[in-house]
Amino acid sequence: MKFLNLTAGLAFGCVSLLSVATASPGQQPAPGLSSEIVLTIDSKQSKTSWSVDSTLHTVHGEFALKGGILRFDTVTGRAAGEILVYAPSGDSGNASRDARMHKEILESAKYPDITFRPTQFDGKLTTPGRSEGNLHGILSIHGAEHEIVVSVQANLTSDHWTGTAKVEVPYVKWGMKDASNFLLKVKPVVSVGVDLSGTVGATK
């Protein structure tokens, strides 16, 4: 009987752990899981910035975040959730340049959502405190998915968090149109930075 109880307990533990990796952003933490932390993103306090070099100057711009939620297992580093960026909001401060970006490069009307879904965090998650490391995940943009590794830093208190992330996006290699023309040479890689802020969910 003791052996059966032990086996059942181990099975339950495995199911609980797997549920963290597959949980959707709207679900609550699995009952009894003490190592999960849930970070909700406040879109009004967060932003996505980008820059790309050219032969004349560096172009800077921003995208609006729709929001999102991130889940981490502080023991295994497994991650889930989603960050959602609204592609049509892209703005560099130049109307004609932005019109070309949306129509020819991003095709924002056809692909309005840019999403990042984290899968694994390599680093130490400190709650509360400062955390940094590499976040692996899937970036969905322009109708295709790409595996990327994002350098991240975060500061957590008991109920609030802020974080930054940086990644290089090789948009031409990923099938988007080169922004260069016969007068201007544009680098085929865009530097993207994300500044996030939000609330920390209760761990169980």
C-alpha positions in Angstrom: 0.0 0.0 0.0 2.8 2.4 0.8 4.4 1.6 -2.5 1.1 2.4 -4.3 0.8 5.7 -2.5 4.3 6.7 -3.4 3.8 5.8 -7.1 0.6 7.9 -7.2 2.3 10.8 -5.6 5.1 10.8 -8.1 2.6 10.5 -11.0 0.7 13.5 -9.7 3.9 15.5 -9.4 4.8 14.8 -13.0 1.4 15.8 -14.3 1.5 19.1 -12.3 4.9 20.0 -13.8 3.9 19.3 -17.3 0.8 21.5 -16.9 3.1 24.5 -16.4 4.8 24.0 -19.7 1.5 23.7 -21.7 -0.7 26.1 -19.8 -2.3 28.9 -21.9 -1.9 32.6 -20.8 -5.5 32.7 -19.4 -5.2 29.7 -17.2 -4.4 29.9 -13.5 -1.3 28.2 -11.9 -1.6 24.5 -11.4 -2.8 23.8 -7.8 -0.1 22.8 -5.5 2.8 24.1 -7.7 5.0 26.2 -5.5 7.7 27.1 -8.1 5.5 29.0 -10.6 5.5 32.8 -11.0 3.1 34.7 -13.2 4.0 38.1 -14.7 1.2 40.2 -16.3 2.2 43.0 -18.7 0.7 46.4 -18.4 0.6 47.7 -22.0 0.2 51.3 -21.0 3.5 51.1 -19.0 5.4 49.1 -21.6 6.9 49.8 -25.1 8.8 48.2 -27.9 11.5 50.3 -29.6 13.5 49.4 -32.7 16.4 50.8 -34.7 18.1 50.0 -38.1 21.3 51.4 -39.5 21.6 52.9 -43.0 24.3 54.6 -45.1 22.9 58.0 -44.1 21.7 57.6 -40.5 20.1 55.3 -38.0 16.3 55.1 -38.1 14.5 54.8 -34.7 10.9 53.8 -34.1 8.4 52.2 -31.8 5.6 49.6 -31.8 2.7 49.5 -29.3 2.2 46.5 -27.1 -1.2 44.9 -26.8 -0.2 43.2 -23.6 0.6 39.7 -22.5 1.4 37.3 -19.7 4.5 35.3 -18.9 4.8 32.2 -16.7 8.0 30.8 -15.3 8.9 27.8 -13.2 11.6 29.2 -10.9 13.1 25.7 -10.4 13.3 24.3 -14.0 13.3 27.6 -15.9 10.5 26.4 -18.1 8.4 29.3 -19.5 5.0 29.8 -21.2 2.7 32.7 -22.1 2.8 35.3 -24.8 3.8 38.9 -25.5 1.6 40.6 -28.2 2.8 43.5 -30.4 0.5 45.4 -32.8 2.4 45.6 -36.1 0.3 48.5 -37.7 1.3 50.8 -34.8 4.9 50.9 -36.1 6.0 54.5 -36.2 9.4 56.1 -37.1 8.2 59.7 -37.3 8.3 59.7 -41.1 5.0 59.2 -42.8 6.2 58.1 -46.3 8.9 55.8 -44.8 6.3 54.2 -42.4 3.8 53.7 -45.2 6.4 51.8 -47.2 7.4 49.8 -44.1 3.8 48.7 -43.5 2.8 48.1 -47.1 6.0 46.5 -48.5 8.1 45.1 -45.7 5.9 44.1 -42.7 2.6 43.9 -44.7 0.9 44.9 -41.5 -2.6 44.8 -42.9 -2.1 41.1 -43.7 0.0 40.2 -40.6 -1.2 42.6 -37.8 0.1 40.6 -34.9 3.7 40.1 -33.8 3.9 37.6 -30.9 6.7 36.1 -28.8 6.1 32.9 -26.9 8.8 32.0 -24.3 9.8 28.4 -23.8 12.8 28.3 -21.5 14.8 30.8 -19.3 18.5 30.2 -18.8 19.5 32.1 -15.8 18.5 32.6 -12.2 15.0 33.8 -11.4 15.1 35.7 -8.1 11.8 36.6 -6.4 11.9 39.3 -5.2 15.1 40.7 -6.6 17.1 41.1 -9.8 17.1 38.4 -12.5 19.0 38.2 -15.8 19.7 35.6 -18.4 18.7 34.4 -21.8 15.1 33.7 -22.7 14.4 31.2 -25.5 11.2 31.3 -27.4 9.3 31.6 -30.7 8.8 34.9 -32.5 5.9 35.0 -34.9 6.2 37.8 -37.5 5.1 38.3 -41.1 3.3 34.9 -41.1 6.3 32.8 -40.0 7.7 31.5 -36.8 11.3 31.7 -35.8 13.3 30.4 -32.8 15.2 33.2 -31.0 17.2 33.8 -27.9 16.5 37.1 -26.1 18.8 38.8 -23.5 16.6 39.8 -20.6 16.9 41.6 -17.2 14.1 42.0 -14.7 13.5 43.4 -11.2 10.7 41.9 -9.2 9.0 42.9 -5.9 6.2 41.1 -4.2 3.5 42.6 -6.5 5.3 44.5 -9.3 8.0 43.9 -11.9 9.9 45.7 -14.6 12.1 44.2 -17.3 14.1 44.9 -20.5 14.9 42.6 -23.4 17.0 43.0 -26.5 17.2 40.9 -29.7 18.5 41.3 -33.3 15.9 40.5 -36.0 17.3 39.5 -39.4 14.2 40.6 -41.3 15.6 40.1 -44.8 16.9 36.6 -44.0 13.4 35.8 -42.6 11.8 36.6 -46.0 10.8 40.2 -45.7 11.7 42.8 -48.3 15.0 44.6 -48.1 14.4 48.2 -47.2 17.3 49.4 -49.3 17.0 51.2 -52.6 19.3 52.6 -55.2 20.0 55.7 -53.1 20.1 54.2 -49.6 21.6 51.0 -48.2 19.8 49.7 -45.1 21.2 47.1 -42.8 19.2 43.8 -43.1 19.0 43.4 -39.3 16.8 45.4 -36.9 17.7 45.9 -33.3 14.6 45.5 -31.1 14.4 46.5 -27.4 11.4 45.9 -25.1 10.7 47.7 -21.8 8.1 45.9 -19.8 6.2 46.7 -16.6 3.4 44.9 -14.8 2.1 43.0 -11.9 3.4 39.8 -10.2 0.9 37.0 -9.7 0.7 35.1 -6.5 2.6 31.8 -6.4 1.0 28.9 -4.7 
